[in-house]
Structure formats: structure tokens, C-alpha cells
């Protein structure tokens, strides 16, 4: 982090300092929240969940925000990212994605978007009325993992929509693969378009020389990141920042305010600042340790499980460095004939959860907070669970349906969302236009989305995912017996 990120008051930033002052305060307060930090006297069972809950208004600042603590923290973060504008959010990257979509253009204008987008970006297209020009996802030939956006794919999309306002990419992907952001930025800028990067899973980027720089440092015009994912912030903590050469500051500000709560949790905001400060002070040390733990875990799993798939950065070369996040641990079980869902259930019985599990893949999240003890336990539990549940012949590596979507678009997401619709038996929905968004979760990438024609292939793939134990999210009928379609 740049030298501009210099927290005052004994190494603490303004929000963290205000948080600790507010916790020491003894005078009664007559502002919200209603529990006033005294809930333990009324309901002891709520004392734990609410112990750190302090508001921004009347907590980390005065009710009128006269101290400007949040503004100071956001300005420091903007300097770190080389941005002209930065806002801290308490609604996760979902809220930040909604805001960026609202800021990019007017209803009916087009944007070029990776179809491997998160549900929140699709919701942003509905709210904003922007019309997507999709870049379909592709898979890595040898590992089956989703690939990032290639320069040639972006050029083809620009040729189809030279008038588009912006390009939106998700980078890194849920499984750690990357796009060549610097090259994509040059191509987008050459076409007069801004590049926006949903970097939700890349809060650690830019804090270690062995990791990619953050997206703005690689030429993007805006980035969104979830500080609570691979950073160290409170759940729901996120930030958005942008350069205003190609994006309008007042539009960014209005859009963020339109999607942001007027009662933000000060504890979440303080954790965003504190996470950035800690990464600035010790990120290289802590990330170096974490990446070493991931590399060691790969070696131990290979030694214990034999022909397991363990993709790493050596398999994903790129023009400016590897196109794979070295902090991401992906365990591919297909070569063993093992079932990740059975392994996950076995691990859960022993109290150990992983972020992602489907038939072919386990993907635990390892962060700066881990050490040799926690990662050693993870490796032992994976080996135990896979060994106890493995059965069947080896299978080829194949990308999940979420990264193989090839939609047939019939109308814009917004038009379909607001159209009259009806619920029909799923077989009768084939060939009709979907009015709802349906996604296996995680990763939350829509397989069906408003405005797209329902295909037999998509329906079969979703049902197979459901039978395999995936949670079918956002659908009106998660059993997939019925689907909502646009009325004819």
C-alpha cells in the first residue's frame, strides 16, 4: 500500500479510533440503535450477537457526521487505489455492483458483460435498464476450470456493440482464474469504453509482489471488492472505487447513495478501514505465509491422494504473469472417482466446512487468518473424507454448468423482469422466455435469467445439479417442477 495510507492516532485510522472511543463511552445515548449497547440487561442471549454493534451516526461520528471520520477513511483508501472516488459499503459487493450499474449509463444503453457474472450484476442490469452484450464463458482445456475474458473475445464483443458504454468483467473468478486486465483495459479504452472489474474475490490483490496488482493499477476504471472474503473485514464489508476520467463522479455518488442504507453499521465500516490498514502494514508478510500454506497443502494432498487435480498458477500463463490466484486452493476429485458432495457431508459431520463443494470440486478458502494448524487440520479432514467416500471410476474434468452457459436472448433483463409472467410446469417452459433468475449456489452465476429462452439442456443441467445436492437459488420453485416465464 502507498505511503499515503498512514493511519493517525497510534497506527489507527479515524474509524477504528472512533470505534474504540465509542465502546469506552459511559454516558447514555439517545439515538438509534434501539438496543443502545445495553441489551445484556434485558436479554442476555442477545448480548453476544450485538456486542460490537455501533452505528456510524451517533456512534463512530456525531449524528450529523461533523467529524468526517468515514470521509477521511474513504479518502485514504482512494489514495491507496489511485482512485478519484471511493466509498465503503455495508451491503457486500452486491450493493456496490448495483451502484456501478446505475452509474454507467441510461436505460436502453448497452454494456459488454461476461456471462459468468454474479447474480448481483444481473440485478444491476435490471435496475439500471442497461442491455447486456454477453461474452460467453470458456473453460480451460486440461483442468476444466472457467477461463477469464480473452482479448479476442472482447474484440468480438466490441465489434458487435461498438456503441457500448462500458465493459464489465468478474475477476478473479470464483475458482481463482484471472483475465489479462491490463490488455482488456487497453482494448476497452481504445474503443472509448470504461472497464469495470467485479474484484469481489480479490481483496488481497496488490498487497504482495507474488499476487496480481489490484484492477485499477492494471488499468481498470472502477473496481468493487468484498473486504470480508479474502480480506479481514466484517461480513458484508465492501468498497467501490473509481477513476473519473471515463466515469462521472456525481453519477457514481448518486448511484451509491441510492443503493446504500442510511443507517450503516459503524462496526462494518471500521473493519474495512482496519483491514486495509493491517494489509498495508503486514500484508506482504501474512500473504506470503498464506500462499506458502496453500502450496504446502497442494503438496500434501497430492502425496496422500495421488492423481487428484490441484490446479495452480503454472498451468495458466499470461502476458503479465500467471492467470491464476496462488491463494486459491481448488481440489478436483474427478480423477479419483470421488464425489465432493459426499466428502463435504463427511467433513460437516466432523465440524469442518468448505466454501464450495460439488461432485467434482472442493474449494476451501484459505486466508491471512489461517496458520499451519488450521490448514493441517483441513488437509487431514479432506484426505479422511475423500478416502472414506471415494467410489467409482475416474471421470474427465469438466466445468460446471454455471461456466458453460450459452444464452439465447429474447429481450432485455429489465423488460423480462417487469413483463407479465405466468408459472408453468417446467417441461412446458422450454422454448419460452424466462421471467426469473435461477442459479446453483455457490457460485451464484445464473444458468437461467430474465429475458433468456429456456432450453432443455439448461433444465436438465439444473435438475442434475439439484439432484447432486446443490442449492438452487432465487427460483420461485427451487424444486424446478415449475418455472416462471413471460406471458405470451
C-alpha positions in Angstrom: 0.0 0.0 0.0 1.2 3.5 -0.8 2.7 5.7 1.9 -0.4 7.9 1.7 -2.2 5.3 3.8 -0.9 6.4 7.1 -3.4 5.9 9.9 -3.4 8.5 12.7 -3.6 8.0 16.4 -1.1 5.3 17.3 -1.4 3.5 14.0 -5.2 3.5 14.0 -7.4 5.1 11.3 -10.3 7.5 12.2 -13.0 4.9 12.1 -11.2 2.3 14.2 -10.2 5.1 16.7 -13.8 6.3 16.9 -15.0 2.7 17.4 -12.8 2.2 20.4 -13.7 5.6 21.9 -17.4 4.8 21.5 -17.0 1.4 23.2 -15.4 3.2 26.2 -18.2 5.8 26.4 -20.3 5.6 29.6 -22.9 8.4 29.1 -26.3 7.2 28.0 -27.1 7.8 24.3 -30.5 8.8 22.9 -30.0 7.8 19.3 -30.6 4.5 17.4 -29.9 1.6 17.5 -32.6 0.7 20.0 -30.6 -1.8 22.0 -28.1 1.1 22.9 -25.4 -1.4 23.7 -27.4 -2.4 26.9 -29.2 -5.4 25.6 -27.5 -7.8 28.0 -29.6 -6.2 30.8 -32.8 -7.1 29.0 -32.0 -10.3 27.0 -28.6 -11.9 27.8 -28.9 -14.2 24.8 -28.6 -11.1 22.5 -25.6 -9.7 24.2 -23.1 -11.7 22.1 -24.7 -11.0 18.7 -24.9 -7.3 19.4 -21.7 -6.7 21.4 -19.9 -4.9 18.6 -22.8 -3.2 17.0 -22.2 0.5 16.8 -23.8 2.8 14.3 -21.9 5.4 12.2 -24.4 8.2 13.0 -24.1 8.8 16.7 -21.6 6.1 17.2 -18.4 6.5 15.2 -19.3 10.1 14.5 -21.9 12.6 15.7 -25.5 12.2 14.4 -24.7 14.9 11.8 -21.3 13.4 10.9 -19.5 16.6 11.8 -16.2 14.8 12.5 -16.0 13.3 9.0 -14.4 10.1 10.1 -15.9 8.0 7.3 -15.0 10.6 4.7 -11.4 10.6 5.9 -11.1 6.9 5.7 -12.5 6.7 2.2 -10.1 9.4 1.0 -7.2 7.5 2.4 -8.4 4.3 0.7 -8.9 6.2 -2.6 -5.3 7.3 -2.5 -4.2 3.7 -2.0 -6.1 2.5 -5.0 -5.1 5.5 -7.1 -8.7 6.4 -7.4 -10.6 9.7 -7.5 -13.6 8.3 -5.7 -14.1 5.6 -3.1 -17.0 4.5 -0.9 -17.2 1.9 1.8 -20.4 -0.2 1.8 -22.2 -2.4 4.3 -24.2 -4.4 1.7 -21.4 -6.5 0.3 -20.2 -6.4 -3.2 -23.8 -6.9 -4.2 -24.7 -3.3 -3.2 -21.6 -2.0 -4.9 -22.3 -3.8 -8.1 -25.9 -2.4 -8.2 -24.5 1.1 -7.7 -21.9 0.8 -10.5 -24.6 -0.5 -12.9 -26.8 2.5 -12.1 -23.8 4.9 -12.7 -22.7 3.5 -16.1 -25.5 4.6 -18.4 -29.1 5.2 -19.2 -31.9 2.6 -19.7 -31.6 1.0 -23.1 -27.8 1.7 -23.5 -25.6 -1.3 -23.9 -22.7 -2.7 -21.9 -20.4 -5.6 -22.7 -20.6 -8.2 -19.8 -19.0 -11.6 -19.1 -21.9 -14.1 -18.9 -20.1 -15.7 -15.9 -21.3 -12.7 -13.8 -22.6 -12.9 -10.2 -26.3 -12.6 -9.6 -25.8 -9.1 -8.2 -24.6 -7.7 -11.5 -27.6 -9.2 -13.3 -29.8 -7.4 -10.7 -27.9 -4.3 -11.5 -28.8 -4.6 -15.2 -32.5 -5.0 -14.2 -32.4 -1.9 -12.0 -30.4 0.2 -14.4 -32.1 -0.9 -17.7 -28.7 -1.4 -19.3 -28.8 -4.0 -22.0 -26.0 -6.6 -21.9 -23.9 -7.8 -24.8 -22.7 -11.1 -23.5 -19.2 -12.6 -23.7 -19.8 -16.3 -23.2 -17.6 -18.1 -20.8 -15.0 -20.7 -21.8 -13.2 -23.5 -20.0 -9.5 -24.4 -19.6 -8.8 -27.4 -21.8 -6.9 -29.5 -19.3 -8.4 -28.5 -16.0 -12.0 -27.7 -17.0 -11.8 -24.5 -14.9 -13.5 -21.4 -16.1 -11.2 -19.0 -18.0 -11.2 -15.3 -17.8 -12.1 -13.0 -20.7 -9.7 -13.2 -23.6 -8.7 -10.1 -25.6 -10.0 -11.8 -28.8 -13.4 -12.4 -27.1 -13.6 -8.7 -26.0 -12.7 -7.5 -29.5 -15.5 -9.7 -31.0 -18.0 -8.2 -28.5 -16.9 -4.7 -29.3 -17.4 -5.4 -33.0 -21.0 -6.4 -32.2 -21.6 -3.4 -30.0 -19.2 -0.5 -30.8 -21.6 1.9 -29.1 -21.5 0.1 -25.7 -20.9 2.3 -22.7 -18.6 0.0 -20.7 -17.1 -3.4 -20.3 -17.8 -5.3 -17.1 -15.8 -8.3 -16.1 -15.6 -10.6 -13.0 -12.0 -11.1 -11.9 -10.9 -13.2 -10.3 -13.4 -16.0 -10.9 -14.9 -17.9 -8.1 -12.3 -20.6 -8.6 -9.3 -18.2 -8.9 -8.8 -17.9 -12.6 -8.0 -14.4 -14.0 -8.3 -12.2 -17.0 -5.5 -10.2 -18.5 -6.9 -7.0 -17.1 -4.2 -4.7 -18.5 -4.8 -5.8 -22.1 -8.6 -5.7 -21.7 -8.3 -2.1 -20.4 -6.2 -1.1 -23.4 -8.8 -2.6 -25.8 -11.8 -1.1 -23.9 -10.2 2.3 -23.8 -9.3 2.2 -27.4 -13.0 1.7 -28.2 -13.9 4.6 -25.9 -15.3 2.4 -23.2 -14.7 2.2 -19.4 -13.6 -1.1 -17.8 -15.3 -2.1 -14.6 -14.0 -5.0 -12.6 -16.0 -7.0 -10.0 -13.0 -8.0 -7.9 -15.1 -9.3 -5.1 -12.7 -12.3 -4.6 -9.6 -10.2 -4.9 -9.4 -8.1 -1.8 -5.8 -9.4 -1.3 -4.6 -8.2 -4.7 -1.9 -5.6 -4.7 -0.5 -6.4 -1.2 2.2 -8.9 -2.2 4.6 -9.0 -5.2 3.6 -12.6 -5.9 0.0 -11.6 -6.4 -1.7 -9.6 -9.2 -2.0 -5.8 -8.6 -5.5 -4.6 -8.0 -7.6 -3.8 -11.0 -7.1 0.0 -11.0 -3.3 -0.5 -11.0 -3.8 -2.6 -14.1 -5.7 0.0 -16.0 -9.4 -0.5 -15.0 -11.6 2.5 -14.4 -13.5 1.0 -11.4 -13.3 -1.9 -9.1 -15.5 -3.5 -6.4 -14.2 -5.8 -3.8 -15.5 -7.7 -0.8 -13.2 -6.9 2.1 -14.8 -9.7 4.1 -13.9 -12.5 1.6 -10.1 -12.7 1.2 -9.5 -9.6 3.3 -10.1 -9.4 7.0 -13.2 -7.2 7.2 -16.6 -7.8 8.9 -19.1 -9.8 6.9 -20.9 -7.5 4.4 -17.9 -5.1 4.3 -17.1 -4.0 0.7 -15.8 -1.0 -1.2 -16.1 0.5 -4.6 -13.6 2.9 -6.1 -13.1 4.6 -9.5 -11.2 7.0 -11.6 -13.4 9.7 -13.0 -11.8 10.2 -16.4 -14.4 7.9 -18.1 -16.9 7.7 -15.3 -18.9 10.7 -13.9 -18.3 11.3 -10.2 -21.7 12.8 -9.5 -23.4 9.7 -11.1 -21.2 7.4 -9.0 -22.1 9.2 -5.8 -25.8 9.3 -6.5 -25.9 5.7 -7.6 -24.1 4.6 -4.5 -26.3 6.6 -2.2 -29.4 5.2 -4.0 -28.4 1.6 -3.1 -26.8 2.3 0.3 -28.6 2.2 3.7 -29.0 5.4 5.6 -28.2 3.6 8.8 -24.8 2.0 8.1 -23.2 -0.2 10.8 -20.2 1.6 12.1 -18.5 -1.7 13.1 -18.6 -2.9 9.5 -17.2 0.4 8.2 -14.4 0.4 10.8 -13.5 -3.2 9.9 -13.0 -2.1 6.2 -10.6 0.6 7.3 -8.9 -1.7 9.8 -8.4 -4.5 7.2 -6.8 -2.1 4.8 -4.5 -0.8 7.5 -3.4 -4.3 8.5 -2.9 -5.3 4.9 -0.8 -2.2 4.4 1.3 -2.9 7.5 1.7 -6.7 7.3 0.1 -7.8 4.1 3.3 -9.0 2.4 4.3 -11.0 5.5 0.9 -12.5 6.1 0.0 -13.2 2.5 3.4 -14.8 1.9 2.7 -17.2 4.8 -0.8 -17.9 3.4 0.4 -18.6 -0.1 3.1 -20.9 1.4 0.4 -22.8 3.3 -1.7 -23.2 0.1 1.4 -24.6 -1.8 2.2 -26.9 1.1 -1.4 -28.1 1.2 -1.3 -28.9 -2.5 1.8 -31.0 -2.0 0.4 -32.9 1.0 -2.9 -33.6 -0.9 -1.0 -34.9 -3.9 1.1 -37.1 -1.7 -1.9 -38.5 0.1 -4.5 -38.8 -2.6 -2.4 -39.5 -5.7 -4.0 -38.4 -9.0 -6.1 -35.6 -7.6 -6.4 -32.4 -9.6 -4.7 -29.5 -7.9 -4.5 -26.6 -10.5 -2.0 -23.8 -9.8 -0.5 -20.8 -11.5 1.9 -22.9 -13.6 -1.0 -24.1 -15.7 -2.3 -20.6 -16.5 0.4 -18.4 -18.1 -0.5 -14.9 -19.1 1.2 -11.9 -20.8 1.9 -10.1 -17.5 2.0 -13.1 -15.1 0.0 -16.2 -14.3 -3.7 -16.0 -14.7 -4.5 -17.9 -11.5 -4.7 -16.7 -7.9 -1.9 -18.5 -5.9 -4.0 -18.1 -2.8 -6.9 -20.2 -4.2 -6.9 -23.9 -3.4 -9.1 -26.0 -5.8 -9.2 -29.8 -5.3 -10.6 -31.7 -8.3 -11.9 -35.1 -7.4 -13.0 -36.5 -10.8 -9.6 -38.2 -11.4 -10.2 -40.2 -8.2 -13.7 -41.1 -9.0 -14.6 -39.4 -5.7 -17.8 -37.3 -5.0 -17.2 -33.9 -3.4 -20.7 -33.8 -2.1 -20.2 -37.0 -0.1 -16.9 -35.7 1.1 -18.4 -32.4 2.2 -21.1 -34.2 4.2 -18.5 -36.3 5.9 -16.4 -33.2 6.8 -19.5 -31.3 8.1 -20.2 -34.2 10.5 -16.8 -33.5 11.9 -17.4 -29.8 12.1 -15.3 -28.6 9.2 -17.0 -26.6 6.3 -15.5 -25.6 3.0 -16.7 -22.7 0.8 -17.6 -24.7 -2.3 -18.4 -28.4 -3.0 -19.9 -30.1 -5.9 -19.5 -33.6 -7.3 -16.1 -32.8 -8.9 -14.6 -30.0 -6.8 -13.8 -29.0 -3.2 -12.7 -25.4 -2.8 -11.9 -24.3 0.8 -11.0 -20.6 1.4 -7.6 -20.0 3.0 -6.8 -16.5 4.1 -4.4 -14.5 6.2 -6.1 -15.7 9.3 -5.0 -19.3 8.8 -1.9 -20.9 10.1 -0.2 -24.3 9.8 -2.5 -25.8 12.4 -5.8 -24.8 10.7 -4.6 -25.8 7.2 -3.1 -29.0 8.5 -6.5 -29.9 10.0 -8.1 -29.1 6.7 -5.8 -31.3 4.7 -6.3 -34.2 7.2 -10.1 -33.9 7.0 -10.1 -33.7 3.2 -7.9 -36.8 3.0 -10.1 -38.7 5.5 -13.4 -37.7 3.9 -12.3 -38.4 0.3 -10.8 -41.7 1.3 -13.9 -42.7 3.2 -16.3 -41.8 0.4 -14.4 -42.4 -2.9 -16.0 -44.9 -5.2 -16.5 -45.3 -8.9 -14.2 -44.9 -11.9 -12.2 -41.8 -12.8 -14.1 -39.1 -14.6 -12.9 -36.4 -17.1 -12.5 -32.9 -15.7 -15.4 -30.7 -16.8 -16.6 -27.2 -16.0 -19.9 -27.0 -14.0 -22.9 -25.7 -15.9 -22.5 -22.2 -14.4 -19.4 -21.7 -16.6 -20.9 -23.2 -19.7 -23.9 -21.1 -20.3 -24.7 -20.0 -23.9 -27.9 -18.0 -23.6 -30.4 -17.3 -26.3 -31.5 -13.7 -25.5 -35.1 -12.8 -26.4 -35.5 -9.5 -24.5 -33.6 -7.3 -22.0 -33.4 -8.4 -18.4 -35.4 -5.4 -17.3 -38.1 -5.9 -19.8 -38.5 -9.5 -18.8 -38.4 -8.8 -15.1 -41.3 -6.4 -15.4 -43.3 -8.2 -18.0 -46.5 -10.1 -17.2 -45.5 -13.7 -16.4 -47.0 -17.0 -15.5 -45.9 -20.1 -13.7 -45.9 -23.3 -15.9 -44.7 -26.9 -15.5 -41.0 -26.9 -16.2 -41.3 -29.1 -19.4 -43.7 -26.5 -20.8 -41.2 -23.7 -20.1 -38.8 -25.0 -22.7 -38.8 -22.5 -25.6 -40.4 -19.8 -23.5 -38.7 -16.7 -22.1 -37.6 -16.9 -18.5 -39.0 -14.3 -16.1 -36.8 -15.4 -13.2 -33.2 -15.9 -12.3 -32.1 -19.5 -11.4 -28.6 -20.2 -10.2 -26.9 -23.1 -8.4 -25.3 -21.6 -5.3 -22.5 -21.2 -4.9 -21.2 -19.7 -7.2 -24.4 -17.7 -7.8 -23.9 -17.5 -11.6 -27.3 -17.5 -13.3 -28.0 -20.5 -15.6 -31.4 -19.1 -16.4 -32.0 -15.4 -16.3 -34.8 -13.0 -17.2 -35.1 -12.4 -20.9 -33.4 -15.7 -21.9 -35.0 -18.6 -23.7 -35.4 -21.7 -21.5 -33.6 -24.7 -23.1 -33.9 -28.4 -22.4 -30.2 -28.5 -21.9 -30.3 -25.8 -19.1 -33.3 -27.5 -17.4 -31.5 -30.9 -17.4 -28.3 -29.4 -16.1 -30.1 -27.5 -13.3 -32.0 -30.7 -12.3 -28.8 -32.6 -12.3 -27.2 -30.0 -10.0 -30.2 -30.2 -7.7 -30.1 -34.0 -7.5 -26.5 -33.7 -6.7 -27.2 -31.6 -3.6 -26.7 -28.1 -5.0 -28.9 -25.4 -3.6 -31.0 -23.9 -6.4 -31.1 -20.2 -5.5 -33.5 -17.4 -6.4 -36.0 -19.7 -8.2 -39.7 -19.3 -7.3 -39.8 -23.1 -7.1 -36.4 -24.5 -6.0 -37.6 -28.0 -6.8 -37.7 -26.9 -10.5 -41.1 -28.5 -11.1 -42.4 -25.1 -12.1 -40.8 -22.1 -13.8 -41.9 -18.5 -14.2 -41.9 -17.4 -17.8 -43.0 -14.3 -19.7 -46.7 -14.5 -20.7 -47.3 -14.9 -24.4 
